[in-house]
Amino acid sequence: MKAKPADYGKNLRVNRSAKHGRGVYATAPIPRAAKVIEYVGKLVPVKDSDGIAEKQMTRAGKSGTGHVYLFTLNKRYDIDGNVPWNKARLINHSCDPNCEAQIIQGRIWVTAKRKIAAGEELTYDYGFNMDSWQEHVCRCGTAKCLGYIVSASRRGALARVLKKKQTQDANPVMR
């Protein structure tokens, strides 16, 4: 008989976070590589995602409380996690995360990259690309943070952009 994986989702609580309003915290230790929580929501065709994202951004801009909760599942579908029963949507980004998102058998799981202590906030790398980096301020506060949310694979490129911008700001061209 195959052993059933532990349900770590029941050992999570939502609380205030210095990173971004609310966050998700472990109430008990979670071992490395554990499936912590599934990212759930409405299955939406990729072709509809931009429209949904635009509506969510408009709502977020008006209220200051919401965000875009679309998560890529595969080439055809995304998951719109903007539903009350999706606690995983409140996991914040970090440039030095303790979790990662993985697609396992057609489901999106947040898994532990390392052992997570009770009381620790769960974080993962949102994996944003560079196309709108200035719109995504990062508040993770880690040593790896550049102040903006971009994927780990794009942080070198962002560092070069920021260095160039800093140089230009420090040495304005006189006309």
Backbone as CSV, one residue per row, in Angstrom:
resi,resn,N_x,N_y,N_z,CA_x,CA_y,CA_z,C_x,C_y,C_z
1,MET,0.844,-1.186,0.000,0.000,0.000,0.000,0.887,1.247,0.000
2,LYS,0.590,2.182,-0.884,1.371,3.407,-1.017,0.998,4.383,0.106
3,ALA,2.022,4.990,0.731,1.770,5.939,1.821,1.176,7.228,1.265
4,LYS,0.197,7.772,1.950,-0.438,9.024,1.553,0.442,10.187,2.014
5,PRO,0.675,11.185,1.147,1.503,12.318,1.570,0.817,13.106,2.690
6,ALA,1.616,13.673,3.566,1.075,14.467,4.672,0.373,15.710,4.133
7,ASP,-0.658,16.170,4.823,-1.398,17.366,4.428,-0.865,18.547,5.235
8,TYR,0.120,19.254,4.660,0.698,20.394,5.364,-0.179,21.628,5.246
9,GLY,-1.138,21.639,4.305,-2.032,22.777,4.134,-2.815,23.112,5.381
10,LYS,-3.101,22.108,6.201,-3.837,22.375,7.444,-2.944,23.045,8.493
11,ASN,-1.620,23.030,8.271,-0.674,23.650,9.207,-0.238,25.031,8.725
12,LEU,-1.167,25.743,8.091,-0.877,27.081,7.587,-1.910,28.057,8.113
13,ARG,-1.473,29.295,8.318,-2.419,30.343,8.709,-2.098,31.608,7.928
14,VAL,-3.125,32.397,7.685,-2.958,33.688,7.025,-2.847,34.735,8.112
15,ASN,-1.876,35.634,7.958,-1.668,36.689,8.946,-1.068,37.903,8.246
16,ARG,-0.964,39.005,8.968,-0.338,40.214,8.421,1.104,39.920,8.054
17,SER,1.566,40.583,6.988,2.936,40.395,6.518,3.556,41.746,6.192
18,ALA,4.792,41.934,6.597,5.526,43.152,6.248,5.856,43.173,4.755
19,LYS,5.855,42.005,4.130,6.189,41.933,2.713,5.108,42.547,1.841
20,HIS,3.847,42.209,2.139,2.783,42.710,1.281,1.406,42.477,1.901
21,GLY,1.078,43.179,2.925,-0.265,43.109,3.514,-0.528,41.842,4.296
22,ARG,-0.842,40.767,3.580,-1.080,39.477,4.225,-0.114,38.450,3.655
23,GLY,0.107,37.399,4.423,0.973,36.316,3.988,0.514,35.014,4.608
24,VAL,1.144,33.920,4.204,0.811,32.597,4.704,1.990,32.104,5.543
25,TYR,1.680,31.593,6.732,2.700,31.176,7.693,2.516,29.714,8.087
26,ALA,3.631,29.042,8.326,3.596,27.661,8.816,3.278,27.680,10.313
27,THR,2.381,26.820,10.747,2.086,26.712,12.182,2.805,25.519,12.807
28,ALA,3.440,24.715,11.958,4.227,23.560,12.392,5.387,23.413,11.408
29,PRO,6.460,22.747,11.799,7.578,22.552,10.869,7.135,21.801,9.616
30,ILE,7.712,22.176,8.489,7.433,21.518,7.215,8.770,21.032,6.663
31,PRO,8.873,19.741,6.326,10.149,19.217,5.824,10.440,19.650,4.392
32,ARG,11.719,19.670,4.039,12.155,19.981,2.682,11.489,19.022,1.696
33,ALA,11.095,19.538,0.545,10.490,18.797,-0.567,9.025,18.424,-0.343
34,ALA,8.444,18.818,0.777,7.033,18.497,1.036,6.115,19.318,0.144
35,LYS,5.022,18.721,-0.297,3.953,19.467,-0.954,3.245,20.235,0.155
36,VAL,3.346,21.555,0.111,2.824,22.381,1.201,1.350,22.700,0.987
37,ILE,1.011,23.178,-0.204,-0.373,23.544,-0.496,-0.556,23.589,-2.008
38,GLU,-1.762,23.250,-2.446,-2.068,23.321,-3.865,-2.608,24.700,-4.200
39,TYR,-2.175,25.252,-5.330,-2.698,26.519,-5.852,-3.940,26.155,-6.661
40,VAL,-5.102,26.559,-6.165,-6.368,26.165,-6.784,-7.135,27.384,-7.276
41,GLY,-8.142,27.129,-8.095,-8.983,28.199,-8.601,-9.744,27.742,-9.824
42,LYS,-10.121,28.711,-10.626,-10.897,28.428,-11.835,-9.954,28.174,-13.003
43,LEU,-10.223,27.115,-13.759,-9.464,26.805,-14.957,-9.944,27.736,-16.063
44,VAL,-9.022,28.512,-16.658,-9.408,29.452,-17.713,-8.500,29.253,-18.928
45,PRO,-9.085,29.365,-20.121,-8.257,29.263,-21.326,-7.236,30.402,-21.366
46,VAL,-6.029,30.108,-21.818,-4.968,31.111,-21.902,-5.435,32.337,-22.684
47,LYS,-6.233,32.124,-23.729,-6.705,33.242,-24.557,-7.559,34.239,-23.766
48,ASP,-8.132,33.819,-22.638,-8.959,34.703,-21.811,-8.172,35.363,-20.675
49,SER,-6.952,34.919,-20.441,-6.172,35.363,-19.285,-5.850,36.857,-19.286
50,ASP,-5.494,37.415,-20.444,-5.155,38.839,-20.488,-6.339,39.699,-20.060
51,GLY,-7.531,39.359,-20.504,-8.723,40.106,-20.124,-9.005,40.000,-18.635
52,ILE,-8.838,38.809,-18.087,-9.045,38.604,-16.649,-8.001,39.395,-15.862
53,ALA,-6.756,39.340,-16.309,-5.673,40.069,-15.628,-5.939,41.571,-15.643
54,GLU,-6.403,42.082,-16.771,-6.697,43.509,-16.880,-7.791,43.925,-15.903
55,LYS,-8.835,43.122,-15.794,-9.920,43.414,-14.838,-9.402,43.380,-13.403
56,GLN,-8.573,42.378,-13.087,-8.027,42.273,-11.741,-7.102,43.444,-11.430
57,MET,-6.299,43.896,-12.395,-5.406,45.047,-12.191,-6.214,46.321,-11.977
58,THR,-7.282,46.502,-12.739,-8.139,47.680,-12.568,-8.744,47.694,-11.177
59,ARG,-9.261,46.534,-10.760,-9.858,46.418,-9.422,-8.800,46.670,-8.346
60,ALA,-7.604,46.149,-8.543,-6.518,46.335,-7.575,-6.132,47.807,-7.478
61,GLY,-6.094,48.489,-8.618,-5.740,49.908,-8.629,-6.755,50.765,-7.901
62,LYS,-8.025,50.405,-7.993,-9.089,51.166,-7.332,-9.124,50.915,-5.833
63,SER,-8.962,49.662,-5.432,-9.098,49.315,-4.015,-7.777,49.275,-3.267
64,GLY,-6.698,49.007,-3.990,-5.396,48.866,-3.337,-5.252,47.555,-2.594
65,THR,-6.230,46.661,-2.721,-6.195,45.419,-1.949,-6.002,44.164,-2.782
66,GLY,-6.285,44.230,-4.056,-6.242,43.022,-4.870,-5.038,42.970,-5.772
67,HIS,-4.857,41.833,-6.383,-3.744,41.613,-7.293,-4.194,40.666,-8.381
68,VAL,-3.313,40.348,-9.290,-3.603,39.363,-10.313,-3.168,38.006,-9.783
69,TYR,-4.079,37.057,-9.807,-3.813,35.733,-9.253,-3.807,34.654,-10.328
70,LEU,-3.440,35.009,-11.549,-3.382,34.034,-12.639,-2.055,33.289,-12.595
71,PHE,-2.136,31.988,-12.737,-0.958,31.135,-12.670,-0.966,30.230,-13.893
72,THR,0.135,30.194,-14.622,0.212,29.364,-15.819,0.225,27.886,-15.443
73,LEU,-0.712,27.142,-16.015,-0.769,25.700,-15.781,-0.089,24.951,-16.926
74,ASN,-0.464,25.298,-18.164,0.122,24.672,-19.347,-0.114,25.586,-20.547
75,LYS,0.131,25.107,-21.755,-0.024,25.945,-22.948,-1.464,26.352,-23.206
76,ARG,-2.403,25.577,-22.739,-3.814,25.840,-23.016,-4.561,26.534,-21.882
77,TYR,-4.135,26.276,-20.633,-4.915,26.770,-19.493,-4.062,27.454,-18.434
78,ASP,-4.708,28.406,-17.778,-4.174,29.043,-16.581,-5.142,28.747,-15.447
79,ILE,-4.689,28.980,-14.242,-5.561,28.889,-13.071,-5.780,30.308,-12.566
80,ASP,-7.039,30.716,-12.457,-7.379,31.998,-11.837,-7.604,31.707,-10.360
81,GLY,-6.603,31.998,-9.567,-6.644,31.706,-8.138,-7.345,32.755,-7.297
82,ASN,-8.032,33.692,-7.933,-8.723,34.766,-7.207,-10.063,34.260,-6.683
83,VAL,-9.983,33.248,-5.813,-11.166,32.672,-5.172,-10.888,32.568,-3.678
84,PRO,-11.902,32.746,-2.848,-11.678,32.777,-1.392,-11.083,31.496,-0.815
85,TRP,-11.308,30.361,-1.434,-10.814,29.109,-0.878,-9.366,28.820,-1.257
86,ASN,-8.720,29.727,-1.990,-7.328,29.536,-2.398,-6.382,30.299,-1.468
87,LYS,-6.051,29.701,-0.365,-5.117,30.313,0.589,-3.738,30.530,-0.040
88,ALA,-3.368,29.691,-0.995,-2.048,29.782,-1.637,-1.864,31.096,-2.384
89,ARG,-2.950,31.763,-2.785,-2.834,33.032,-3.522,-2.214,34.118,-2.655
90,LEU,-2.192,33.916,-1.348,-1.659,34.915,-0.421,-0.191,34.677,-0.070
91,ILE,0.431,33.681,-0.682,1.865,33.455,-0.461,2.622,34.536,-1.216
92,ASN,3.489,35.230,-0.529,4.220,36.356,-1.103,5.476,35.915,-1.850
93,HIS,5.927,36.814,-2.723,7.171,36.623,-3.467,8.364,36.890,-2.550
94,SER,9.456,36.203,-2.815,10.747,36.511,-2.205,11.838,36.237,-3.223
95,CYS,12.881,37.043,-3.168,14.047,36.828,-4.027,14.939,35.724,-3.471
96,ASP,14.664,35.267,-2.251,15.358,34.142,-1.626,14.289,33.277,-0.947
97,PRO,13.461,32.592,-1.755,12.281,31.909,-1.236,12.572,30.596,-0.518
98,ASN,11.620,30.205,0.339,11.719,28.910,1.008,10.852,27.851,0.325
99,CYS,10.066,28.267,-0.667,9.206,27.350,-1.425,9.394,27.592,-2.918
100,GLU,8.821,26.701,-3.710,8.768,26.891,-5.155,7.456,26.313,-5.663
101,ALA,7.004,26.835,-6.777,5.795,26.322,-7.406,6.197,25.268,-8.426
102,GLN,5.503,24.140,-8.399,5.783,23.056,-9.333,4.469,22.535,-9.898
103,ILE,4.483,22.187,-11.160,3.319,21.545,-11.754,3.570,20.046,-11.685
104,ILE,2.726,19.370,-10.928,2.866,17.938,-10.698,1.561,17.268,-11.095
105,GLN,1.622,16.436,-12.103,0.461,15.703,-12.613,-0.727,16.629,-12.877
106,GLY,-0.446,17.749,-13.558,-1.503,18.660,-13.964,-2.067,19.526,-12.856
107,ARG,-1.380,19.594,-11.730,-1.821,20.433,-10.611,-0.654,21.307,-10.177
108,ILE,-0.965,22.498,-9.676,0.076,23.426,-9.229,0.251,23.256,-7.723
109,TRP,1.450,22.870,-7.337,1.778,22.680,-5.920,2.859,23.661,-5.486
110,VAL,2.721,24.197,-4.303,3.785,24.952,-3.659,4.507,23.937,-2.786
111,THR,5.808,23.740,-3.059,6.595,22.750,-2.330,7.728,23.445,-1.570
112,ALA,8.158,22.815,-0.504,9.217,23.383,0.334,10.588,23.158,-0.298
113,LYS,11.345,24.250,-0.512,12.715,24.146,-1.042,13.692,23.712,0.044
114,ARG,13.311,23.971,1.268,14.142,23.628,2.425,13.204,23.410,3.604
115,LYS,13.742,23.011,4.732,12.922,22.853,5.933,12.386,24.232,6.337
116,ILE,11.113,24.285,6.660,10.473,25.537,7.050,10.056,25.421,8.516
117,ALA,10.456,26.388,9.308,10.164,26.374,10.744,8.750,26.870,11.026
118,ALA,8.191,26.425,12.128,6.895,26.930,12.572,7.012,28.439,12.784
119,GLY,6.029,29.181,12.309,6.038,30.635,12.429,6.662,31.355,11.250
120,GLU,7.315,30.628,10.360,7.986,31.235,9.209,6.981,31.512,8.084
121,GLU,7.145,32.668,7.440,6.282,33.002,6.307,6.716,32.213,5.078
122,LEU,5.738,31.666,4.361,6.015,30.954,3.116,6.206,31.968,1.993
123,THR,7.179,31.716,1.136,7.445,32.590,-0.010,7.894,31.742,-1.186
124,TYR,7.664,32.256,-2.381,8.237,31.646,-3.581,8.537,32.744,-4.582
125,ASP,9.334,32.412,-5.587,9.713,33.344,-6.645,8.568,33.378,-7.648
126,TYR,7.953,34.532,-7.850,6.824,34.647,-8.760,7.216,34.422,-10.219
127,GLY,8.489,34.526,-10.529,8.945,34.216,-11.882,8.541,35.230,-12.932
128,PHE,8.355,36.487,-12.544,7.956,37.514,-13.509,9.088,37.776,-14.492
129,ASN,8.716,38.133,-15.717,9.728,38.487,-16.705,10.020,39.985,-16.604
130,MET,10.806,40.482,-17.518,11.281,41.870,-17.438,10.339,42.891,-18.081
131,ASP,9.280,42.453,-18.746,8.488,43.399,-19.542,7.814,44.509,-18.736
132,SER,7.542,44.290,-17.468,6.909,45.345,-16.659,7.508,45.392,-15.252
133,TRP,8.811,45.258,-15.163,9.484,45.170,-13.869,9.216,46.360,-12.976
134,GLN,9.090,47.564,-13.546,8.898,48.768,-12.730,7.547,48.781,-12.010
135,GLU,6.598,48.003,-12.493,5.265,47.939,-11.888,5.209,46.985,-10.703
136,HIS,6.267,46.201,-10.492,6.236,45.157,-9.466,7.339,45.382,-8.431
137,VAL,7.068,46.253,-7.486,8.027,46.554,-6.428,8.105,45.362,-5.473
138,CYS,9.318,45.000,-5.100,9.536,43.883,-4.181,9.846,44.426,-2.790
139,ARG,9.237,43.807,-1.803,9.453,44.203,-0.405,9.974,43.036,0.435
140,CYS,10.619,42.069,-0.225,11.030,40.869,0.510,12.144,41.140,1.520
141,GLY,12.996,42.117,1.226,14.037,42.492,2.176,15.213,41.542,2.274
142,THR,15.351,40.607,1.351,16.475,39.673,1.419,17.721,40.298,0.791
143,ALA,18.859,39.703,1.069,20.123,40.202,0.510,20.148,40.110,-1.016
144,LYS,19.381,39.204,-1.597,19.345,39.020,-3.053,18.386,39.985,-3.748
145,CYS,17.632,40.757,-2.989,16.574,41.600,-3.557,17.143,42.835,-4.252
146,LEU,16.591,43.124,-5.438,16.963,44.315,-6.201,15.884,45.395,-6.112
147,GLY,14.808,45.104,-5.385,13.732,46.073,-5.209,12.569,45.897,-6.168
148,TYR,12.693,44.930,-7.078,11.633,44.659,-8.049,11.470,43.153,-8.209
149,ILE,10.247,42.715,-8.502,9.967,41.293,-8.650,10.232,40.866,-10.085
150,VAL,11.303,40.127,-10.259,11.594,39.443,-11.522,12.111,38.053,-11.155
151,SER,12.008,37.128,-12.081,12.455,35.765,-11.812,13.957,35.739,-11.540
152,ALA,14.388,34.723,-10.832,15.811,34.576,-10.517,16.653,34.587,-11.789
153,SER,16.132,34.009,-12.855,16.890,33.950,-14.109,17.038,35.316,-14.778
154,ARG,16.249,36.296,-14.377,16.295,37.638,-14.978,16.916,38.681,-14.042
155,ARG,17.309,38.295,-12.832,17.851,39.286,-11.887,19.173,39.883,-12.353
156,GLY,19.997,39.124,-13.052,21.250,39.668,-13.597,20.969,40.762,-14.607
157,ALA,20.009,40.528,-15.490,19.631,41.534,-16.490,19.061,42.771,-15.801
158,LEU,18.244,42.575,-14.784,17.685,43.718,-14.063,18.783,44.495,-13.341
159,ALA,19.728,43.809,-12.763,20.837,44.488,-12.083,21.588,45.391,-13.061
160,ARG,21.801,44.917,-14.288,22.480,45.738,-15.302,21.638,46.960,-15.677
161,VAL,20.333,46.773,-15.821,19.435,47.893,-16.142,19.463,48.924,-15.013
162,LEU,19.390,48.464,-13.780,19.387,49.381,-12.635,20.718,50.121,-12.502
163,LYS,21.824,49.425,-12.755,23.141,50.064,-12.685,23.262,51.144,-13.752
164,LYS,22.806,50.850,-14.962,22.841,51.825,-16.050,21.971,53.037,-15.707
165,LYS,20.783,52.782,-15.159,19.871,53.864,-14.770,20.491,54.724,-13.670
166,GLN,21.124,54.070,-12.699,21.768,54.791,-11.602,22.898,55.676,-12.133
167,THR,23.672,55.150,-13.060,24.762,55.919,-13.668,24.209,57.115,-14.427
168,GLN,23.149,56.916,-15.189,22.526,58.006,-15.948,21.948,59.062,-15.020
169,ASP,21.324,58.632,-13.911,20.754,59.579,-12.961,21.831,60.381,-12.239
170,ALA,22.985,59.748,-11.996,24.077,60.415,-11.296,24.846,61.374,-12.224
171,ASN,24.815,61.097,-13.522,25.542,61.912,-14.497,24.600,62.378,-15.605
172,PRO,23.676,63.266,-15.287,22.732,63.715,-16.338,23.478,64.426,-17.460
173,VAL,23.004,64.233,-18.649,23.591,64.852,-19.822,23.086,66.289,-19.897
174,MET,24.018,67.215,-20.016,23.647,68.632,-20.113,23.323,68.939,-21.567
175,ARG,22.254,69.621,-21.820,21.875,69.969,-23.197,21.788,71.455,-23.325
